[in-house]
């Protein structure tokens, strides 16, 4: 039995449609991320599951129990759905201690005080805040406040954990550390988790499965590696990670191998693979785009004739710590390439002083999309 089942959920606000009859299921213990830009419908979906929004149509099931149905008139209120939720703002009460914040929901349920104390201490230990129960909430760092919100959501032993951009208010270094801690905690507890973010790095780092959304629709779903390497549209390849986009016309296409060649208006020829997830037919003469990830571009040792082998001029060379980002002019196309910051050679050749280099990229690393 699935932990969560969404069937044809739709939601409109006035004349604006936020969700267009979306459907998906989540297995018990799975970590699923709803990923997309602002206004794509991901938070509306999460709030509908939580019972904080009432969809206009569709069905929602939690552990097989119908909690919403536009047909049957079912609407189980949020407090009876057995869910834990962490909001983007954390919603920590500043006049309460850490213990009081975490215990609030249990007190509202009139649980016995000795049982509350045991459950709260256990939750604080889970999030590495043991011994801080008496500390005022105002004396906490941003990372500690995030942990308090997480402990409060876990103390009720929820069936499903809902996280609405919980790391967005943290600085970059703390956000990276909290990703690791959150992933470890979820794995240890085995709790089914739905995570909402617009941050592709968070989605790739945390998720068992990513559901990419745009304009109130699901545009692709799968594990992070598959979505990153086999996008099914220009939107997905551009949104999930960085990509150089070379537009042109299909000059060759073999449906059996799914290998296509594209020629740009400036004469650049790129060979690549049409992803199996891309269901639209391609044909010679059709306009298309070749998507090339910056990390897949290599500096070639020498020039000459070859597939995906081009001469380029270095327009800029930025040092970004563990890697260098090169901006390269290839026949008027500006391409980004990422190389390790300690690497200053192309094969066994140093980068020429005049900034002229040869580039190559494997056919298997290029994605051709119509």
C-alpha positions, 0 to 999 in steps of 0.5 A: 500500500502506498503511503500517499496517493494523489489522484487528479488534484486540481486547484484554482484561485479565482481565474488562476489555475494553480494545479491541473489535475496532478497525480502521483503516489509515494511509497512508505519510507520514500523521500520525494521532492517537489521541485520547481520555480515559484508559482509552479504549484508545489506548495499548493500540493503540499498544503493540500496533502496537509489539509491546509488547502482544500482542492477543487477536485480529485482524491487524496489517500494517506495509508489507504485512508481517504482524507479528501474527495471532491466526489464523496465530500470527504475532508479530514482536518489537518490535525487528524491526518497524522502528519508532521510539517515544517514550515519555511519560517519554522513558526517557533514561538519566541516566548517559549522554551525549546521544550515548550515549543516541541511539546506544544502539540502533545499538550494540546492533545492532553497527553500525560505530562510524564509521557510528554517529557519522554517524547520531547527528550527523545525528539530533541535527541534525534535532532542533536538538541539534547539538554537544550530543553530549558533554553529560550527560543530567542537564544537559538541560532538559525540552524537550532531553530530549524532543528526545533521545528523538525523535532516538533514535527517528529514528536507526534510520531507522524505517518508522513513528514512534510517539509516546505523549503525548511532550509531556505533561511539558512546561510550556504554552509549551514544549509549544506550541513543540514541537508546531510543531517536531514537525510541521515535522520530520515534514513534512520527513522524511515519516515515517508517524507515530502520535501518542497524546494526550488533549489535543485542542489537540495533536491538532488542531494536529498531525494529518492525521487524528484517530481519536477513541476511547472505551471501547475503540472508534473513535467517529469519524475524520477531519481535525481541522476535520471532527471539530470542526465535524461531530461524530457524537455528544454525546461527540465534540462535548463532548470535542473542544473546548468546547461549550454543550449545550442539551437539549430536544425536536425541534419541527421537522425537515427531512430534506432540508436536515437543519435541525432546531429544538429547544425546551428545557424553559425555552422556549429555541428553537434552530435548527441542522444535524444533521451528515451524520456523525450516522447515527441518524434524528431525529423530531419529539418526540424528545429531543436536544441543541443544541451551540454552540461558544463562539466562534460566539456573537456579541453582537447589535446589537439585540433583536427577533424572529429565529432564534437571537436571545436576550436574556441577562444577563452572569453573569461576564466573564473576561479571558483575554489574547487573548480574553474569556470571557463566561458568559451567562444565557439563560432559565436556560441558562448559555452561554459565549461567547468574544470578542476581549479588545479588543472591548467593543461589540456592533455599534456599541453598548457593552455596557450597564452593567446587563449585558443583551445580545442574542446570536445564532448562525448556524444553520449553526454549531449542531449538533443531535444526538439 
